[in-house]
Amino acid sequence: MIVAGIDPGMTGAMVILFPDNSTIVCRVPLMKKGKIQPAWSEWFRSWNMTSDVDMVVIEQVGAMPRQGSASGFNFGRSYGFAHAIASGWSIPVHFVTPAVWKGKMGLLKADKNASREEARRLMPSIAPEVTRVKDDGVAEAALLAYYGRIYL
């Protein structure tokens, strides 16, 4: 089963997880002058993966307390972009809260470093992509895909 995991946060990513635990990473599209760059859709279309991916798992998130309105709006836009792109691929899309997937993966209340470590342990091919602190979104996208393969 090939699963795409999406962490829509500022340092997030889409990670494609293959049956042999190899991965391909596409980092979250950046905002430029109010427009989300269509990196995911272009990358997915050019790579012609839509017929191969069996499911998409997106972290179900919301605004955070004390988050500014502009950053909250941009975060929501990124989340909506991920949802729209995944829905357009005509493959099953699952939304899962951090409490649920992190609970199943043994990461509830763990720091972001634990996510990077667990991603490297479960999917060694992702190690070069999760070397920095700000790579936690890549690790969590990979773990969302892994969660989807195991639990959905």
ChimeraX attribute file (.defattr): number of C-alpha atoms within 10 A of each C-alpha:
attribute: neighborCount
match mode: 1-to-1
recipient: residues
	/A:1	13
	/A:2	20
	/A:3	24
	/A:4	28
	/A:5	30
	/A:6	32
	/A:7	30
	/A:8	29
	/A:9	19
	/A:10	17
	/A:11	16
	/A:12	22
	/A:13	26
	/A:14	29
	/A:15	30
	/A:16	24
	/A:17	27
	/A:18	19
	/A:19	11
	/A:20	10
	/A:21	15
	/A:22	14
	/A:23	20
	/A:24	14
	/A:25	18
	/A:26	17
	/A:27	21
	/A:28	24
	/A:29	22
	/A:30	15
	/A:31	14
	/A:32	8
	/A:33	7
	/A:34	8
	/A:35	11
	/A:36	15
	/A:37	15
	/A:38	14
	/A:39	14
	/A:40	19
	/A:41	19
	/A:42	11
	/A:43	12
	/A:44	14
	/A:45	12
	/A:46	10
	/A:47	9
	/A:48	11
	/A:49	14
	/A:50	17
	/A:51	9
	/A:52	12
	/A:53	18
	/A:54	16
	/A:55	24
	/A:56	27
	/A:57	29
	/A:58	25
	/A:59	22
	/A:60	17
	/A:61	16
	/A:62	11
	/A:63	13
	/A:64	10
	/A:65	7
	/A:66	7
	/A:67	10
	/A:68	11
	/A:69	10
	/A:70	9
	/A:71	13
	/A:72	16
	/A:73	13
	/A:74	18
	/A:75	19
	/A:76	17
	/A:77	16
	/A:78	22
	/A:79	20
	/A:80	13
	/A:81	19
	/A:82	24
	/A:83	20
	/A:84	12
	/A:85	14
	/A:86	23
	/A:87	13
	/A:88	11
	/A:89	18
	/A:90	12
	/A:91	15
	/A:92	12
	/A:93	17
	/A:94	16
	/A:95	16
	/A:96	17
	/A:97	13
	/A:98	16
	/A:99	13
	/A:100	14
	/A:101	21
	/A:102	19
	/A:103	13
	/A:104	13
	/A:105	15
	/A:106	12
	/A:107	17
	/A:108	15
	/A:109	10
	/A:110	11
	/A:111	10
	/A:112	16
	/A:113	17
	/A:114	17
	/A:115	26
	/A:116	26
	/A:117	17
	/A:118	18
	/A:119	24
	/A:120	20
	/A:121	12
	/A:122	15
	/A:123	20
	/A:124	14
	/A:125	15
	/A:126	23
	/A:127	15
	/A:128	9
	/A:129	17
	/A:130	20
	/A:131	15
	/A:132	10
	/A:133	11
	/A:134	15
	/A:135	19
	/A:136	26
	/A:137	26
	/A:138	30
	/A:139	32
	/A:140	30
	/A:141	31
	/A:142	35
	/A:143	29
	/A:144	31
	/A:145	28
	/A:146	28
	/A:147	20
	/A:148	24
	/A:149	21
	/A:150	10
	/A:151	9
	/A:152	10
